[in-house]
Amino acid sequence: MTEGSTRIFDLLQEDCILPGRRPASKEKVLEELAEALCRSGAVKDARELLRLLWEREAQGSTGVGRGVAVPHGRGGCVRRPALAAMTVPEGVDFGSVDGQPVRLVFLIATPPDGKEVHLETLSTLAALLMDEKTCLELEQAATAADFRQCLCRAEERLRRQEAAGGGKHTRRTPQVLAVTACPTGVAHTYMAARELEKTAARLGVSIKVETNGSVGRRNVLTEEEIRNCDGVIVAADAHVEMDRFLGKPLLLAPVSEGIHGAEGLIRRVVEKDAPIYRGGAVFGQGAARRLGHALYRHLMSGVSHMLPFVIGGGILISLAFLADSILAPGAPAESFGANSPLAYFLNKQAGSVAFGFMLPVLSGYIAKSIADRPGLMVGFVAGALAMRGGAGFLGALLAGFAAGYVMRLLELLLSRLPKSLEGAKPVLLYPVLGLPAVSALTMFILAPPVSRVNAFFTGWLSSLDSIGTVALGFLLAAMMSVDMGGPVNKAAYVFATASLVDASGGPVASPLMASVMLGGMVPPLAIALCTVLFRSRFTEKQRQAGMMNFIMGLSFVTEGAVPFAAADLRVIPVCMLGSGVAGGLSAYFRCSLQAPHGGIFAFALVPNWPMYLLALVVGTLVSCLLLGLLRSRLPGRKSA
């Protein structure tokens, strides 16, 4: 709030204040407030304003927590910037981020050219409502006049604080920096960035977000910005360059927290509740949780770099088998996949070569995530040795962690050497000293017991009867819908990917991979179909997003369902059931897959593919119909 800025007191007239109401639902709250603004003359059409408000709610509830909601809309139906307010002593369900009922509601309405007023009003309201005392006084106001005077006093207190330069809300806008990254570098990376930017605008906080996505780093933070910022938020499940933040207040969080907990992260930085980053993990409050997140982030860094080798190699090997079935149908079965020239090229000279890098790349990039560049070479070697020793996927995974932490230890031991030897460390000392240590650790300590675990796991999978296989397929496929791209989803996917290689690192077809792929395709496809069959349950924007989900679902991009799940948590159990049904049916029909990606484009590579397609259709219909029955028709919309 600066001198001459729009005052909340001036925007809120007494006839637009509704104290002590008992609305039955969120719909009633918005209707009463919109009608109040219409009666005051600030709004021409209450129904059009309601449409704008519901479009905003479809993007995520404006219930900001602590019993407060701030719905807002900007459009041609608004004649002048205005506010309406309501107190609900008994509370009303508003779908708030903290799940608590709302007792205090402010509705902001601005015309199309009122963007600055809109954002300024949001910012000032956010500052006022961060004060619990102010909120309590407003909730207890008996009349509209009392409510308006209480708001006037709170606004004056805020102005005095800013003029004095003290308190939480000073004239200087806090400068917050953020970095977002997810293992695949697609949906979650950019969703978290948008949510942080949107929340910062609402709170009146200046923010710049760097995205570490699949197309590289964008909006990169500069040295000057880092030097002058108040604090940094790193919302990432993949490797992020951290050394540049040494000495700055820093919060490290999963990328999902950047989407669902952006306000809490920004408030902690603004309120000086972030530990100083000294390198390595960020310890202090919640250290165990952050350590677990760091381990997960290192694993996902290896997996994300490994996937192109597995996907490309696996699909080419599968195509080689398809080519042989067409070009060399009577050839010997023991050389199937290499009998025709085309199949031999796709399999032996392309696919298998790429696939052979899977375990070394996994191990190498886990080690690099832990120890940066010194860990990369020894991590590659550790993964190759794990593969040679029969330790397979699990052995390469453990070898990558071992290599990374051995190199971190070596860096610490060599940190006291003279500065004149700094140039010799990365090219001489780290590889010559680290390589024998990591090789011995992998070959003599890790590989022997892990190879026995691999043999047991392979035997256990082979011994499963049809009921056991169906149950495991159902479980893994359902896990793909728990958080739709988050840790549980990735755990199921990594487990299935591990089943694509035998103990020596060779490619094999996996029924688990087939189930998991269907499990990841069902959520976006079910939502897309539901927006078509049950149109009245969705806003125009949701229906448009639903059409894009057809493409994302067919391409095995589960994240397309995330915005719908965030807005309506019932989406998750419904999609879990449909995904599980699809995965269980796939296992029942004995479908298997050698490629860990590809979606509908990999279906031709699946033995018994018609039944595989049937499993997908059944699972999608289960989730679609259940979701359509659970959702209510939106106000003002005709039946579907």
N, C-alpha and C positions, 0 to 999 in steps of 0.2 A: 504493500500500500504506500503510494507516494502522494505528495500534495497534488490536489487536482484530480486524483483518480476517482473512479466511480465508487460511491459508498453503498454498502449493503443496505444501510438504513433507508437510503433514498429509493432503492429498487423494490423494497418490500412495504406495501401499503397494508393498512389494518384490515381492509376487506378481503385481503388475500391470505390472512393468517387464520388457521382453523385449529384452535387449541382443544385438547381433551376429547379427541374423536375416537371412535371404536370401529374402524373399517374392518370388514370381514376378510379382506385379501389385499394383496399388492395392487390388483386391478382397480379396486375401489379407491385406494389412496391416490393413484394417478388420475382417475376420473374426477374426483372431487377437487383436486388441485388445478387440473386443467380447466374445469368449469369455473372455478374462482377467478382465474386469470382472464377467462373470456368475459365474465360479468364485469370485471374491472375495466375492460376496453383495451387491455394490452395485447390480447389475442383475438383474431378474427374468427377462427374456427377451432373449437375445442377438440373435435374429432381428428382434425389434421395434426394438431399438436400431440394428441395421444398416439397417432401413428408414428410420429418422429420419436416419441419417448420409447415406444416398444421396439423400434428399430435399434435404438441405443441399448436397450436392455438385452436384446438378442446377442449383442457382442460381449456381454458379461454384466452381471448385476452391478448397479450403482450403489448397492448397500456396501459402504466402505468399512464397516465394522464398528465396534463400540456403540452399537445401537443407533447409528446414523446412516441415512441414505441421502444422496444428492443426485436425483434424476435430472437430466437436462436435455434440451432439444433446441436446434437452431434451424429456422426455415421461414418461408414466405408468409406463413399464417400468423407470424408474430409482428405486431406493429411497432413495439418498442421494447427494449430490454426490461425484464421484470422478474420478480421472485414471488413464489408462493411458499407457505410453510404450514406444517401440520405437526402436532404432538399427539402421540398415541400411547397413553400411560400404560396400557396393558400389553403393548407391543404387537407387531404384525410381522408375519413371515415375508421377507423381502429377498430371500436367496442371497443373503450377505456373504461376504468372503469368509467371515468367521463363524457362519452358521447361526448367529444370534438374532433374535427378533429386533426389529427397528422401532424406536420410540420417538425419533426426531427426523423429520423429512423436510428438505429444502428442494424446491423445484426451480430450475433456472430456465428461462425462455428468452431467446435472443433472435433478432432478425438475421437474414443471410449475410448482411454486411457488418454484423456485430461480433466478428471472431475475437477481436482484441478484448472487448468487454466481456465476452463469454469466458475466455481463459482467465482474465483478471478476476472475475467474480468467483470462478472455481478456486483460484489460488487463495483469495482472501477468505472464502468460506472454509477451505481446508485449514488455513492458519487459525481461524477462530475456533473451529470444532476440534482441534487438537487439545484444547484446554478443557479438561473434564469438568471443571467448576462452571464454565460457561454453558456447557451442554446440560448440566444438572439444573441450572437456573432457568434455562429455556424450557426444559421439560416440565418444570414446576409452575410456569407462568399460567395464571388462572384465566386471563383475558388476552385478547389480541393486543390491547394497549400495553399491558404488562410485558408481553413477549417482545414487542417492538422496542420498548424502553430498555429492556435487558440486553437486546442486541446492540442498541446504541451505546450502552455503557461498555460492552465487551469490545466494540470497535474502537472506542476512544482509548481503552487500555492498550490495545494493539498499536494504535498510532503513537501513543506515548513511549511504548517500548522501542519502536522503530526510531523515533526521534532521539531517544537517549542512547541508541546503539546497543541496548542490552537485551536480555531475554533470549528466548529460542528463535524469535522471528525478527532478525535484524534487517536493515535495509539492504545489505549485501545478499544477493541470491547465492545459496551454497552451490559450489561447483563440484559435481559428482561425475566420475568417469566410470564406465562399465565395459566389460568384455563378455560376449556370449559365444558359446561353442557347444555343439553336440557331436556325437560320434560320426553321424552321417553327414553333418554339415548342411542339413536342408531345413526341415520345418522348424524344429525346436530352436535352432540358432536364431532365426529371424522372428519367431513368435515371441521369444524372451526379449529381444531387442525392442520390438514394438510395444510390448507391455511395460517395460521400464521407461521408455520415452513417454508413453501415454500417462503413466502414473506420476512421473516427475512433473509433467505439465499441470496435472490436477493439483499437485502439492505445491506448485510454485517454485520448483527446484530446477536449476539449470543442469542438464545432463548431456553427455556425449557417449554414444555406445559404439564400440568396435565389434564387428561381427567376424568371427573366424569360421567361415562357411566353406562349402565344397568348392566355391569359385575363388578361394583365397581370402585374405584379410581385406576388409572394406572399412572405410571411415576410421583409418588407423590413428591411434592416440599419439600425439607428438610429445617430445621430451619436455617442451615448455608447458603443455597442458598437464602432464603428470606432475611436474614440479609445483605448479600453482593450485592443484586441486585440493579439495577438502578430504577426499577419500575415494577408494576404488571398490567396485563390486565386480567380482569375477564369477559369473554364473555359467559354469562349464562342466561338461562331462567328457571333454577331450583336452588334449594338451594345449596349454596357453603359455606364451612366453612371459615368465613371471619376474625375472631379474630386474626388469625396468621399474618395478614397483617397490623396490627395496626402500625401507624407511617411511613408507606411506601407510596410513590407516587402510586396511583391506579386509573385505569380507569375501570368503570363498564359499560358494554354494552350488548345489546341483542346478543344471539349466532349468529343471522343472520349477524350482523355487523362483527363478526369474520370471516365470509365467504366472504362477499362482501366489507368490509371496513378494511381489515387487515392492509393494508399499512398505512392508516391514524392513526390507533390505535398505531402501532409501532413507527411511526414518532413522535407522541405526547409524548410518553414515553421517546424516545431518546432526544427530544428537550426540556425536562423538563417542559412539559405542562400538567402534571397530578396532581390533588389535592392530598394532604396528607390524608390518610384514618384515621379517628378518631373514627371509629365505626359507626354502623347503616348505613344509606344511605350516598352516596357520594354527597355532595352538592357543589355548586359553579356554574360555567357556565353550563347551561342546566339542572338546578336542577329539574325543573318540569318534564322534559322528563325522568330523572333518577328516580324520585319518581314514575312516572307511570310504569316504567319498574320494579321497586322493587315490586309494588303491583301485577303486572302480574306474577313475579317470585314466589311470595308467593302462588298465586292461583295455578300455574302450579305444584308447589311442592305438594300441596294437591291432585291435580288431578292425578299426576303420581303415587302416593302411593295408591290412590283409585282404579285405573284401574284394577289391578289384581283381586280384590274382585268382581268388577262389571263384568269383562269379564268371570272369572271362574264361578261365581254364575249365571250369565245370561245364559251362554251356557248350564250349567247343568239343569237349570229350563226349558229351551227350549227343551232339550233332554227328559226331563220328559214328556212334552206334546206329543212329537213324540212317545215315548214309549207307552203312554196310547192310542194313536190313533191306534197303531198296536196290543197291548196286551189286551186292554179293550174297544173295539169299542162301545159296547152297555151300558157302565156304565153311571151313572148320570152325566149330564153336569156340575152341580154346584161343583162337586169334581174332575173335569177334571184336570189331571196333578198329581193326587195322588191316582188313582183307582187301579193300579197294584202295586205289591211290588217294582218292579224296579223303576217305576215312583215316588212312595212315597219316596224311598231312595234318588233318584236324586234331588227331589224337596224339601222335608221337612227336610231331614237330612243332606243335603250337600249344594245344590244351594241356598236355601233361607237363611240358616245360614250365608253363605259367603256374600250374597247380603245385609244382615242386617247390616253388618259392613261398608257399603259404606259411609253413611253420617258421622258417628263418625270419620272414618279414614280421610275423606276429611277435616273435621274441625280440627282434631288433628294435621295433618301435615301442614296445613296453619299456625296454631298457633306456631308450632315448628319452621317453617321457619322464623317467625318473632322474637320469644323470645327464640329460642333454646330449650333445654330440659325442662326448667320450664313451657313452653307453651304446652307441649305434653299432659299431663294428663288432664288439664283443658279444652284443646281443644277437646279431646275425649268426655268429659262429656257434653260440650256445644253442640256438634253435636248430641249426643243422646237426649238431652233435646229439641233441635230444631225439631228432628224427632217426638218425643212424643207430642210436641205442635202443630203438623200439619204444620210446617213451611217448611218442605221438603228440597229439594236441595238448594234453594236460602237461606233459613234460616240457614242451616248448614254452607254454605259458609260465610255468614255475621257473624255467631257466631264464626267461626274460626278466622276471622280478629279481632273481638272484644276481644276474649280470648288472642290472641297474644299481642295486644297492652295494654290490662289491665296488663298482666304479665310484659311487658316492663316497664310500669309505676311503678308497684310494685317493680321491681328490682331497679329502681331509688330511690324510697322512702326508701328502706332498705339498700342502698349503704353506709350509714353513721353509720351503726351498728358496734360494736366492731368486730375485726377480729376473736375473739374467737367464734363468732356465725356463721362464714362462713359455717361450716359443717352442721349447722341446717337449713340453708336456703332451699336447694333443697328438703329435706325430710320432713320438718316440716312447716316452715314459708310460703313458696310459695304455697303449696297445701292448707293449712288450711286457709290462708288469701285470696288466689286467687279464690278458688273454690266457696265460697258463693257469691263473687262479680260477677263472670262470670255467675253463675247459675241465679242470680237475673236479671242480664242484659238480658240474653237470654229469660227467661220465661216471664218477665213482660214488657220488652221494645221491643225486636226484634220479638218474636214469634207471638204476636197478629196481627200486621199489615202485616207481611210477609205471614201469613196463609191466610189472605184475598186476598193478591196479587196472591197467588197460586190458590185460588178458581176462581178468575177472569181469570187467564191464562188458567186453565183447561177448563172453560166454553167457552172461546174464541176459543180454538183449536177445541172443540166439535162442535162449531157453524159454523166453516168454511165449505163452500160448496166445491164441487169438484174443481172449478176453483181456489179458495183460497188455497186449499191443494196442488194442483199442483204448483202454483206460489211459495209457501213457500218451497216445496221440491226442485224446480229448484234453488231458491236463496241459500239455505243452501248447496246444492251439489256444486254449482258454487264457493261458498266461499272456499271450500276445495282445489281448484286449484289456489287461488290467490297467496299464498306464500308457498304452499306445505309443511306443517309442521310448519309454522311460526304462529304468533299471530292470523291472520284472520282464518287460517285453524283450529287452536285450539279453537277459539271462536265458530265456527260452530259445532265442535265436542263436546265441553262442553255443548252447548245449546241442542244438540240432546241427549247427555247422561242424562241431567237433565230430559228429557221427559220419561226416562225409569222407573222413580219412581213416585208414587202418593204422596199426601201430607203427608201420614203417613210413607213413606219410603218403601212401598210395590212395588214389581216389576210389570211393565205393558209392553205390546208390543207397540212399537212406529213406526209409519210410517215415522217420521222425521229421526230416526236412520237408517232406511232402505235406505232413500234417501242419507244421509250423507255417508254411507259406500260405495255406488256406486260412489259418487262424489270423494272419495279418491282413488278408484281403477282405475278410468278411465285414469288419466295422465300417470302413468308408463305403463299401458297396451297399450295405444294409441301410445306412443313413441316406445315401443318394436315392435308393429306391423308395424309401419312406417319404422323402420330400416330394416324390411324384405321386405316390398312392394316397398320401394323407396331406394334401396341400394346405388345408386349413389349419394344420398344426404348426406351420412354419411361416416366418416372415418372408418377404420378397428376397431380402439379402441371403437368408438361410437357404432358400430354394436355389438361388444362383450358385451358392457355395456347394450345394448338394450335387449339382450337375458336374462340377469339377471333381467331386468325389468318385464319380463313375470312372474317370480316367485314373485317379490316384489308386483306387481299389484294384482295378485291373492291372496296374503296374506294381502292385505289392508295396504301396506307400501307406502304411497304417496311420501316419500322422494326420491325414486328411480329416480324421474323425475327432481330433483333439478339441477344436473349438466347440463342437457340439457337446462333447463330454464335459467340458469346463462349464458350459452354460446349464447343463442338465445332467446331474450325476447318475440318473437312472440309465443313461446310455451305457455306462460301463458294465453293470451286471447283465443287461440285455445282450450286449455284444459278446460278453464272455460266453454266454450260453450258446449263441449262434456259432461262434468260433470253435467252441468245444465240439459241437455236433458235427461241423464240417471236418475237423481234424480226426474225430473218432471214426466217421464214415470212411475217410481216406484210408485209415489204418485197416478198417474192416475189409475194404475192397483191395487190400494189399498193393496200394499205390506206393511208388518210391520215386525219388528224385535225386539227381546228382548235381544239380545246379542250385545254389543257395539264393538265387534271385531270378527275376524275369517275369514273375506274375503270369498273366495269360499267355505271354509269348513263350513260356517254357512248358506249357501244357502238352505240346506235341512230343516232348521228350519223356513223358511219364507213361510207363506201361499201363494199360487199362485206362487210358486218358478219358474215355467217355464217362466212366464211373467217377473219376476224379472231378470232372466238370459237374456231374450230378451232386457230389458232396458239397461243392462250393454253392450251388444253387439252393440246396436245402438249408445249409447254414445261414445263407443270406436272407432267405425268406423267414426263418425262425426269428432272427433279430429284427427284421423289418416289421413284421406283423405285431410282435410284442411291443416294440417302441411306439408304433402307431396307436395301439390300444391304450398305452399308458399316458401318452401326451394328451393334453386337453386342447380343444379348439380355441384359437386365439380370439380375443374379444373383437367383435365387428366383422368376423370372417364367416362366410357361408360354409356349410359342410362340404367335405371333399367328395 
